[in-house]
Amino acid sequence: MTHLKTYAKASAALLGALALAVSATAGASADSAPRSPGGWQESGVSSVNSLTGSQGLASRADGSLLYRGLASIPLDLRAKGWGHIGDPDIAAGHTFDAYQGGDDAQSKMYAVTTPGGKRYLYEHRLDAGEKLNNSFAAVSPDDQWLVSGEWGDQNRLQVFPAPLLNSSTPPTGGALPQAGQISLDKPVRDIQGCDFVSATRLVCASNDASKELWPQDRPVLQVDLPHALDGKQVTGTVTSLFAAPQRSICRGTFETEGVDYDSPRRTLRVEVVPPAPCLVTTSVYAYKPTTG
């Protein structure tokens, strides 16, 4: 969920790469497997078409997965200028999608699709100093609060009342003011997606490869809260769990994307887009807790 100019370039590369044969990657070597400390053990890997699945994923109640990618944006929303879709979430059978517009956008948008298929749009006008990026949507386990994030270096995550599910929001779409925020005790960079593991813990995927803020290249981070969200200011404690895997027969730059925690099946998933031309498929790494 990069800045839109970077995303547009990546999208063009993705579309172009679809025409390339994977055989062009012959001779490339695989990167080494990452370490997985922090209570998670890699349990498998699968792949998904990047056009429909590279931006994020969410687990349904039955264990199946919902994916989002460039091709997931409905034409009517694209026509309105919503050209980027982020990492989604599912809560109470409702699908929450995060959208952002162009570089001159003055708002961001969340689309909520009900179990019956009705879609309602909630638009948030940018507050002073707020970046236009809308990288992900993560709904709290009580279905009352929506957490989202901006691009670049950040010391916070944003908190909104969960559209449609929180009674303070309009029942058929409308304006969505910010309710508060999660201040972070340590800075983070380029957060692509977050999901709740419990009422007081989130896991987030970062695309930061600098190792300036955290020792890992593209770390998967944990944010612990002192109590469940209530719409007020709260401070989260950030720790690093493990590096997102960077394994491919293609050489080049990887990109971490969406993250999901399937609570009933206790499975954490992290998406990683490999370098071109392998970026036509996105790798989905699964993890199981090693304790508890």
Order of alpha helices (4+ residues) and beta strands (2+ residues): alpha-beta-alpha-beta-beta-alpha-beta-beta-beta-beta-beta-beta-beta-beta-beta-beta-beta-beta-beta-beta-beta-beta-beta
